């Protein structure tokens, strides 16, 4: 019915322009092919969406630090569990967990900083330095399509220094725009949701700052 309606509309246009009704079968066939193409594209879209949902959800579970929400990345959870259990960190010898004021880690490329409260009222700052690389960050697409991964630079580092009331731990970021060469279909899927880019000459900025207890050691 859709193809027939389209052919009738095209026939009316042809008559208005003085065309011949002999072209009607041609327009009917053209409309039929167009409808088939639209249906095929819809089927491919639904199959692609279903196929992409599994690896995307798997990556989010494997790297929760990159997924939206308050979930902590796995390394942070492992470090917290180690300190809470009173076990010495790897290659730390007989160092007591009570001597650890700052626990600096990396490798996961997920910059983050948090505190672990101790029973004696002191705190241990757990910080991940992040990385100096370009990453792909998921952006939710419209109409339930699979997320689009947009390039972004992650330039972060950690500064640890004596401060008022204890050891100051700072997480710093060096904003830098990343080149984005996305296909038009991906740009259309996230229209209005594209993350903003920092200025080219953006200055380093302080992301977060925590102060650990005095008298404890820093562990890298």
N, C-alpha and C positions, 0 to 999 in steps of 0.2 A: 504493500500500500504506500509505503514511503517512496519507493522508486517510481510508482505510477504517479503519485502527486508531484514529484519533482519533474517528471517528464511532461506533465500537463502544464506546469508553470513555465518550463522552457519552451513548450510549443506556443504558448501565449506570447512570449517574448519574440519568438520567431515571426509569428503572424503580425505583431505590432511593427516589426522592422521590415515587413514585406517579404519574409522568407518563405520557403516552400514547406508544405506539410510532409513532403517526402523525407525531410530530415528528422521527422518525429521518431522513427525507430532508432536512429543513431543516438538521439538524446535519451531515449528510454534505456538503451544499453549503457550509455555513459552514466546515467543516474544509478542504474543497478550496480555497476562496478564501483561507483563511489560509496554506495551503502555497504557493499561487501568489504571495502577497504576500511571503512569506519568500524565495522563490527570486528574485523580482524585486529585492528589497532587496539580496540577495547579488550579483546581477549588476551593479546600480548601484554597489555598493561596490567591486567589482573594477575596473570601468571608471573610476571616479573616482580610485582609487588609481593606476592606470596613467597616467591623464591628468595627475595632479598631480605625478608623479615627475619628468617632464621639466622643467616650470618651476622646481620646487624645486632640482633639480640644476643648472639654468642659473643661478639666483640664487646658489647656493653657489659656483659657479665665477666669477661676476661679482664677488661680494663675499666672498672667502675669509676676510676678517677676522671675519665673522659666523658662519662655519661651524666646527664642532668640529674639533679637531686642531691640530697645531703649525704649519700653513701660515701664512706671513706674508701680510699684505695687500699688494696690488699697489704701493701708494705706497711702502711700506717697501722693497720689492725694487727699485723704480726709484731711490730715494734712495741705497741701498747701491751699486747699479751705477754711479751717477753719481760717487759719492765714490771708489770703487775705481778707476774709469777716470781719475780726476784731472781731470774736466771741471768747470768752474765752474758753480754752481747758477744758475737763472734769475735775472736782475736782480741778480746779485752782482758784476758787473763783472769785474775781474781778480783777485778774491780767490782765493787758493790754497786747495786742499782741506786743506793742512796747518795752515791757520789756523782751521779750523772745529772747535770743541770740542763744540758742541751744535747739532743741526739740529732745529728745532721746526717741525712741520707740522700741518695740520688737514684740513678739507674732507671727508675720508672718514668722519668720525664714528666711527672705530674707535680708541679709546684704546689706546695701546701704547707701550712703551719698551724699547729694546734698545741694545746697544753694537756698534761696529765697530772691531775691532782694527787698528792701523796697523803697518806694517813696522818703524817706529822704536820700537815698544813703547807708544806713546800710544794713546788711544782717543777715538772720537767717539761721543757719545750721540745716538741718533736717537729722537725722542719725538713722538707724535701727541697733540694736546690732547683729542681726542674731540669732544664736543659738549655741548649742554644741552637735549636733546630726549628725547621718548619714542620708543622703538624697539620693534619686534616681533621677539622671539627665538624660534627654532624649538625645540619640545620633541618628542622622538620619541614617537609614539603607540604603543599596544599593538596586537597582532595585525597588524603590518605596515601599519597605516593611515597616510595622509599625516601629516606633522608638524603640530602645532598651534602657531600663532604667538601667543605670550603677550606682552602689553604690559609694558615695563619702562623706567624712566627711566635715562638715561645722563647723569649730571652729573659731568663731569670737567674738570680744568684742570691746567696745568703751572706749577711754580714753579722758577725758576732763580736761584741765589744763590751767592755765594762760600762755599766750604766747606773743611774740612780736607783738604789734599792736592789741591785743584783746585776745579772748578766743580761744585756739587751740583745735580742735576736731579731733581725730584720730580714724580711723577704722583699727583694727589689726586682723590678721589671724594667726592661729597656724596650719600649714600644717601637715597632717597625712594621710598615705596611708590607703585605705579601702580594705578589702578583697573582691575579685570579683569572685564569683562562677557562671559563666554564662554557660548555655548549649552551646554545640558546634555550634548549628544552629544560636544562637544569636551572637556568636563570629565571625562566617562566614559572617553574615549579615552586621557587622560593621568592617570588616577586614580593617586595615589601618586607622581607625577612632577612635580607642579606646583612650580615654583621658589619658594622661601620669599621673603617680603617683608621689607624692613628696617623697623625701628620708625619711627614717624612723626617722633619727635624725635631721630633718629640724628645723631650728630656726624660732621663730615667726617673722613675717614680717609686715611692715606697708603697708596697701593697699592704703589708701588715707588720706589726711590731709587738713582741711579747717580752716580758722580763722574767728571767728564771731566778731561783733562790741563790743567795750568796753562799760561798763556801763549798760549792759542788764543782765537779770537773766537767769540762766540755768533752764530749765524745764524738769523733768523726768516723 
